[in-house]
Amino acid sequence: MIKERYKEEYEEGSDLIWPSDKEDKITRQFYKDLSILSKKINYSKKKKLKLFEQVVRIIKDKGCG
């Protein structure tokens, strides 16, 4: 069963337009991809920060010794 876009009207005066199944599937996939990309970017930033911290520790140790 494929649902088409439909509209709901409420007494308060607000109307909601619900997406079709195809639009909903595309939107969900977009946010899933965005979430995965965001996790990869955050992981990459953490990895770079840890590398930077290690370099700073090495420099401090060699300077003190």
KAKATA-V946490 format. One record per residue. N is the residue number from 1. RES is the residue in one small letter. PSI is psi as a letter, one per 20 degrees, with the letter a starting at -180 (none if undefined). D_LAST is the distance of its C-alpha to the last C-alpha in whole Angstrom. Layout:
BEGIN
<<N | RES | PSI | D_LAST> <N | RES | PSI | D_LAST>>
END
This chain:
BEGIN
<<1 | m | p | 73> <2 | i | p | 72> <3 | k | p | 71> <4 | e | r | 72> <5 | r | p | 71> <6 | y | r | 72> <7 | k | p | 73> <8 | e | p | 73> <9 | e | p | 75> <10 | y | q | 74> <11 | e | h | 77> <12 | e | i | 74> <13 | g | i | 74> <14 | s | q | 71> <15 | d | p | 71> <16 | l | p | 69> <17 | i | o | 69> <18 | w | q | 67> <19 | p | q | 66> <20 | s | r | 68> <21 | d | g | 66> <22 | k | g | 65> <23 | e | g | 63> <24 | d | g | 62> <25 | k | g | 60> <26 | i | g | 59> <27 | t | g | 57> <28 | r | g | 56> <29 | q | h | 54> <30 | f | g | 53> <31 | y | h | 51> <32 | k | g | 50> <33 | d | g | 48> <34 | l | g | 47> <35 | s | g | 45> <36 | i | g | 44> <37 | l | g | 42> <38 | s | g | 41> <39 | k | h | 39> <40 | k | g | 38> <41 | i | g | 36> <42 | n | g | 35> <43 | y | g | 33> <44 | s | g | 32> <45 | k | g | 30> <46 | k | g | 29> <47 | k | g | 27> <48 | k | h | 26> <49 | l | g | 24> <50 | k | h | 23> <51 | l | g | 21> <52 | f | g | 20> <53 | e | g | 18> <54 | q | g | 17> <55 | v | g | 16> <56 | v | g | 14> <57 | r | g | 12> <58 | i | g | 11> <59 | i | g | 10> <60 | k | g | 9> <61 | d | g | 6> <62 | k | h | 5> <63 | g | h | 6> <64 | c | h | 4> <65 | g | none | 0>>
END
